Amino acid sequence: MSNYKLSFRKSPSEIEINLNSSKSESNRLLIIESLSDNQIELENLSQANDTILLKNLIKSNSQNIWDAEDAGTTMRFLTSFLAFRKQGVLLTGTERMKKRPIKILVDALNKIGAEISYMEKDGYPPIKIKRKISQIKESVSIRGDISSQYISSLLMIAPVLSNGLKIEVVPPFYSKPYVMMTLNLMKKFGIKYHLSDDIISINNQKYISGSYKVESDWSAASYWYSFISINKKLKVIKLKGLREHSFQGDQVIKKIMALFNVETIYDSDGIILRKKDFDCDYLELDFKDCPDLAQTVLVVAAYHKVKLKLYGVESLKIKETDRLEAMSNELKKIGVNFYDDDGVWTLDKRNIEFSSEASIETYEDHRMAMAFAPLSSEINITINNPDVVNKSYPTFWEDMRKAGYDII
């Protein structure tokens, strides 16, 4: 379908959402599972398109072409995985993927002992793994301000390299919680590591057998924080499958939204969101460790007439789209300016009332659709190309209907 028209109907007496599983955990675990020679049993894997794609690519084990399509995590994780396992294979993706840089990771792998070349534009996919790693170097340095996925990609193959690997992360170190998630999942399957300042050392060792049940997705939970924050008639939402002691960095959404008007209560099988009083018109937030939350929080701040300054959002320019430009375009449609103010991205305080409706472009980006959807609590929202949510949260629209929204 080319678009969905969203509006709020009536809140059910109870809202209980079985959140989808974490794509971030699932994708890491699929690589770890394969590197363990499939000794690991995984439960509750994500049904997101990106995870299904990665699972199918690993299962097919092609000797020729691996197509990561539009999945950034899949592209980056497979770059190291294939450099360890394969030679003579091509790793490619969509036209947008061919505009997302991979040079920093490829340079690191080539220094370690792979031979990877570019098939079109230097520094970008598609890439050819001409020769798999024959290790000639035991340490590399890599910038920490572009994508933590480069670091996670290297970490997962580190223990199976003949001499292990020491990675020096050149500061600033953005999205560090995602790297810690990778290390914690590796630790679950026997991998020992040493972390000192921004240096991570892993000796040669084997992944051990075991099992793991994937947690629900805190990134997906962020949209429900937005729903209860914006919708005047929603008082309580139960989200199932989230853990108090989570590996996911995006659990910080509970602290961010506590600054707005949502409190988080843990119970035995998830969390309960409750609305609380709110009186604030200015905030400064640093998203360097949680960039995927920025779009959601921007819409919440726009609704509540909060001026917001954002730090650590540089990586949003190389996501599924340039998310900063996309948000600037779409926030204008609801009467709010979002702009680069001498290196600091700033959302002006909304000083006009919303129009009765708005049509939101999604730029082939799942988070654009889900960030703006909660505004349908107040105005009629049209989401163009709504199927983009399948990338990370395929049941999103169904869950919205359960919460009392009309989607036609």
Secondary structure by P-SEA (a helix, b strand, c coil): ccbbbbbbcccccbbbbbccccaaaaaaaaaaaaaaccccccccccccaaaaaaaaaaaacccccccccccaaaaaaaaaaaaacccccccccccccccccaaaaaaaaaaabbbbbbccccccccccccccccccccbbbbbccccaaaaaaaaaacccccccbbbbbcccccaaaaaaaaaaaaaaabbbbbbcccbbbbcccccccbbbbbccccccaaaaaaaaaccccccbbbbccccccccccccaaaaaaaaccbbbbbcccbbbbbbbbbbbccccccccccccaaaaaaaaaaaacccccccccccccccccaaaaaaaaaaaaabbbbbbcccbbbbcccccccccbbbbbccccaaaaaaacccccccbbbbcccccccccccaaaaaaaaaccccc
